[in-house]
Amino acid sequence: MKKLPANQILQNKKELKNRAMNKILLIIQREYLTRVKKKSFIVMTFLGPILMVGLVFAQFWIKMIPEEKQNVLVVDESQLFLNKLENTSNQTFSYSKNTLSFEQRNFYKTDDNVILYIPANIIDSQKIQIFYKKQPGLGMQDYINTIVGKKLEEMKLLASGIQINQLESIKTKLNLTTTKIEKSGDFETKDNEVSMALGFIAGILIYIFIFLYGAQVMRGVIEEKTSRIVEVIISSVKPFELMMGKIIGIAAVGLTQFLLWIILSAVGTSMVGNFFMKDKQSVDQMEQTFKTNIPQKAAFKEMPTDEKAEIMDSFLNQVNLPIMLFSFLFYFLGGYLLYGALFAAVGSAVDNEADTQQFMLPLTIPLILSFTLAQNVMTNPESSLAFWLSVFPLTSPVIMMVRIPFGVPYFDLILSMIMLVLGFIGATWVSAKIYRTGILMYGKKSSYKELWKWLFYKG
Amino acid sequence: MDIFSAKDIVKKYDKHTALEGVSISVKKNSIFGLLGPNGAGKTSLIRIINQITGPDSGELFFNGQKLQQNHIERIGYLPEERGLYKKMEVGEQALYLARLKGLSRQDATKRLKYWFEKFEITTWWNKKIEELSKGMQQKVQFIVTVLHEPELLILDEPFSGFDPINANLIKNEILELKEKGTSIIFSTHNMASVEELCDDIALINRSKKILEGSVKDIRKEHRTNTYKVEFTGNIISFTNAIWTGCELLEKHTEGNVNIATIKLLYDATPNQLLQAIMPHVMVNGLQEIIPSMNDIFISKVSNEKIASESNFTE
């Protein structure tokens, strides 16, 4: 055996590394292409946004269905509301001079849809009643309730000698801001409903991604093991390379799907939006429904423009977008890689999916826990529970995303990220050891004890 | 020159020892039979050669160099437990596996075309593996194993799953590969094919190598000094004629010819046997019975100790 010169050995090593890289790339490519070409992937890619757009569409559509015109016959024994209820596009009010029992008897001879009965003692009893042929919609009931109530309020005010504008000036709307005083003496004000929502959605996305695609890694490993092809492949590449190639390839599939969903949903929603915005009338109608159904939104619309701008402003100021985006990507990928490695180990230890139960538990518990505790963390973002959950690698991807909108000290964030990286390295190391032995163990039910032993087998 | 050799390989799993100081050497351009009963440690050894697992101790050499990761591309492995991706198309899959062995896409495509034409399976290119019968899958797997023209080919039960015609096709391919310079490690339980194909063998039993050498020598060594005698004449006078240096193992009659199997005891020679019987019967033929690999396998494995004591050594 001749000794090779040092520089040639170095070059050999370099070439070996290159070849290993090429093989991992090849594995990634296969994992990616076979999945992306699958019918189920294509179906899901289009079905996801269609469902999303459909949901939005349905909401618009339901609101756009004009409610049937309702003729409301008012039997007003108190005589207080005579000709005072305003007609709308949906309701026409007419007033009866007869008794309630008379109108009830003649109800079906008229084209009135409902009878609104206002008793004589309305001011004391505060009770009104509706009689109908066909159940009137909730919207109409709400409308009548609100408008009669409002009129009654006005009358009471007048009776007690208060002007309406006087009342408006007395009504007080408090505005609470929370301000943190930092150790350094700086102030930090947070008004962060939007960013909270963003953080929560980011957490949920990470949760879904890990579950969906982590399980795919596991299934892929089981497929290779049960079809026995794994022995052929690891006679060409190292088990670790196969495992990492699979995990990364599936991550790429997931990212592709998410990206396509976002793009297709955005395109689809805006198309639906355009379709409905075309005619002015429907826009008016929509505004009407929004006004009556969603008072806050209407309030936002009626707000003076500078106030609106202020809210948008504070949103942009409060949400530290770069940090938010960076952390999302970091925890999204980091969390997936960590869990992906563990899922691969589980897949390698079993012969079929039914046997995965016992090993899945320690993986699903922290994941589900982080999801359920996310709300607790939102109400108590600076508790020690929140801190530990956002540092522990198995829960940090979801929890940290929920915490970030509330402002996380850089120390916590960096610690959590380092822990996640360490967690990933540790999990990959452990998984690679289990995987290496597990994929060659056919027909044996493995126990935790055995997995533990596998960790110490020599390569 | 050896293409491959293993020295004192030890592999332990937990409490079970799979290999206990096993050494083998495979000559270049030869077919080496790796034999042994189920669970003897063959698969462990094969996996170590393929660097799927590593030995606890011992050394491995490929072409005189210490076995390294990059040697993997010069080894082809057909595992006993066959498997391909069921949902993947035949051509695409073969390309993938070939490229994992370091072939470029163009090279792999060119060679695949050659093999597909040779096996007359070009129409399978776009079929999914799951659409093929088991025998057809085996064919694809064989092609994938040899496509990168490995210097060392490891075949674990290569004939299982094939009908006699296809088994013969594969056998001829193996011989052709050998002719072209490939060295082959061949693991099987089919002793007839060992006699037909193998130059050398090693027999592993209970984690230890208990026999090795060339097939010819081993069979010679295991001769038991037994002869088949064909004769016409009276059987009783034949039996009386055999002197005490012989043991009549079996006798039967085919038409008017009698056939007796006789084991010569002590240092008796066939000449002495002939001298004893010739005056009494008409001898048509005398032939030494050389034990089959099957007999040797069974006697070695099932009765390791006893067999080693009662063996005749020349």
Contacts between the chains, C-beta under 8 A, distances in Angstrom:
chain1	res1	chain2	res2	distance
A	1	B	64	5.9
A	1	B	65	6.2
A	1	B	66	7.7
A	12	B	70	7.6
A	16	B	69	6.3
A	16	B	70	5.7
A	19	B	70	7.3
A	19	B	102	6.6
A	23	B	100	5.9
A	26	B	96	7.1
A	26	B	99	5.6
A	26	B	100	6.2
A	27	B	100	7.7
A	30	B	96	5.5
A	34	B	85	7.6
A	34	B	87	7.2
A	34	B	88	6.4
A	223	B	85	7.7
A	224	B	85	7.9
A	227	B	83	4.5
A	227	B	84	6.9
A	227	B	85	6.6
A	227	B	86	5.8
A	228	B	79	7.1
A	228	B	81	4.3
A	228	B	82	6.3
A	228	B	83	2.9
A	229	B	83	3.9
A	229	B	84	5.5
A	229	B	85	5.9
A	230	B	83	7.3
A	231	B	52	7.0
A	231	B	77	7.8
A	231	B	79	4.3
A	231	B	81	6.3
A	231	B	83	7.1
A	232	B	77	7.0
A	232	B	79	6.3
A	232	B	83	6.6
A	232	B	84	7.8
A	232	B	97	6.6
A	232	B	141	7.8
A	232	B	144	7.4
A	233	B	97	7.5
A	233	B	100	6.6
A	234	B	52	5.3
A	235	B	50	4.3
A	235	B	51	7.7
A	235	B	52	6.0
A	235	B	72	6.8
A	235	B	75	7.3
A	235	B	77	4.3
A	235	B	79	7.6
A	236	B	72	6.3
A	236	B	73	7.8
A	236	B	97	7.3
A	236	B	100	4.0
A	236	B	101	5.2
A	237	B	100	6.0
A	238	B	69	7.7
A	239	B	52	8.0
A	440	B	47	7.3
A	440	B	52	7.1
A	440	B	53	7.6
A	442	B	81	7.1
A	453	B	14	6.1
A	457	B	13	7.4
A	458	B	54	5.9
A	458	B	56	5.9
A	459	B	53	7.1
A	459	B	54	4.5
